[in-house]
C-alpha cells in the first residue's frame, strides 16, 4: 500500500486527490487467537511494548482518517502515517 500511495500520488495530485497510508498496529484479534493468552493478558503484554503503554482504539484511527479527509491539512499529501502508539519506535 505504501508503494501504491507514493506511485499514484503523482498521478492524482493534479486532480486534487490526496493519498495517504495509515500504518496501524498489527491486527490484535488475530494475534490474540494465535497466542495462548487471555485477552486481558495479551493486551497487558502488548501495551508494555508501546511507548504509550496502552492499546489504541478504532476511534483513534477513525479520528486520523477524519483529520486527513478534512481541510485542516491541505498541504499534506502522499504521507505514510504510523498510528501504533509508538510500537515501531521502540
N, C-alpha and C positions, 0 to 999 in steps of 0.2 A: 504494500500500500504506500509506503514511503516513496518508493521509486515512481509509482503511478502519480502521486501528488506532485512530485518535483517535475516529472516529464510533462504532464498535461497542464501544469500551471502556466507554462509559456504559451500554450495554445489558447487557454481560456481567459487569460488576463485582458486580452483585447476586448472581450465581451463583458468585462467587469464581473467575472465569475471567479471567486476566490476558493482555492482548495487548501485544506489543512488536514493533517493527520493528528488524531488524538491517540497517543500511545498510553494505554492504561495498564494496570496490574494484570497478571495472568488471571484467567477465569477461575475464581475461587471455588465455585461449586464443583468443577471437575477435579480440582486439586484436593478438595476435601474427600470426594468419592474415592480417589486413588490412594488416600492415606488411611492409616488405621486409627486416626484420631477422631474424637468427637468434634462437633462444630465449634464449641467453645474452646477446646484445646487448640484446634487448628488456628482459630482467629488470634488467640493469645500468642502462639508461636510466630505466626506470620506478622503480627503487629510489632513484635520485638525487632524484626528485620527492617522496619521502615523508620525513617527519620521522625515522622510524626507520631509514631508508636500507636497507630490505630489503622483500621481498615477503612478505605474510602467507601462512600455510599453512591448508589446510582444517581442520586440527586446531584451530587457534586460533579459528576461527569456531565449530566444534563445542563447544569449551570454553565459549564465551559462551552458547551455547544451553543447555548443561547447567547453567550458573550460573543462567540465567533460569528454568529449569524446577525448580530446587531450592528448598528452604526457606530459603536464605541471603538472599533478597531479597523478603520478604513485603510490603514497603511500596512496592515499585517496580511501577508499572502505567502502561500507555499510553506507554512510553518509546520514543524513536527513538534507537537506539544506533549510532553510527558506528564501524565497525571497519575502518579503512583505513590504519592506520599513520601517520596524520597527513597523508595525501594532500590532504584537503579543507581542512586548517588552513593550508596554505601559500598 
